[in-house]
Amino acid sequence: MSKKKAATTNDNMNRLNRISPTTNVLFNILFLVLALMCFLPIIFIFIISITKNDVLRTQGYQLYVTAETASFDAYTFLWNQKHVILNALVVSVKVTVIGTVLGVMLTCLMGYVLSRKEHKLNGFLTMLVFIPMVFGGGLASSYVVNTQILGLRDNLWVLILPLAVSSFNVTIARTFFRTTIPDSIIESAKIDGASQWTVFFRIVLPISKPVLATIALFLAFGYWNDWYQSMLYINDSSLKSLQATLDSMQKSLEYLTKNPSAGMTSADLKKAMPEEAVRMAIAFVVAVPIACIYPFFQKYFISGLTVGAVKG
């Protein structure tokens, strides 16, 4: 009798959780619209970037481009500055790779320590991580610490260290480790004589791919899109990131005239540069590379983010 009741209960639950065909179609349409809302702006930016500047001035933005209105002058202009852009690209790649690896390691180490309830300083360290989520030291204090105390001005590390660890990422890692890693596994490893380092690197990390991918994506996006650190701390043009370099190119032609590799005067640049198309070409160049990384980590990213948000 109990088996029949259990089967009936399961059938009722499945019936309640079942989505009707109409609802399923509506959800698919909704998700398709949301996906297009995210994807179409990139297409629109690309179309503008290959449109003649005269057409943009006379007819405004258009959702299509023809053979008569198409022009690759914006990308030709960027190609003429390839020495500056390639150097900045190398800097951005270095910062993104090193910062992501270092940030993931530091964040996971901190999250793992905070997830262990038996740690004596667990409460104190948790508050220490939580406070920066509510209160910030301000720009002046961080600037003094990075430049006067740490001496990182005009140093590649100033683009890496300030963004390596955030309280939000540590909280995600802590929640994941506490809710997903069974205490019995760790206790069994300790009984077998494993040290804390062995437990972390040989047991915890191999089964923590979702949180690793989630934090890695957050950090990679942050490092790749960052231009603010370069603006604050970098005066040497050879150390500026791609975003900071392109932002300087977009805002001021003086940056290119001061760079010997540009080989053009300010008047020549003003005459040669298709301004509106170049702005869109810069946005396209910045957005596409990092967007191509997301599909490879999507499965782990969604899993890790869901665990950190729902079970926290």
Helices and strands as residue ranges (DSSP letters): H 2-17, H 21-49, H 53-59, H 73-80, H 82-115, H 122-134, H 139-144, I 145-149, G 156-159, G 161-163, H 167-180, H 183-191, H 196-198, I 199-204, G 205-207, H 209-225, H 228-233, G 237-239, H 242-251, H 254-258, H 266-272, H 275-291, H 294-310
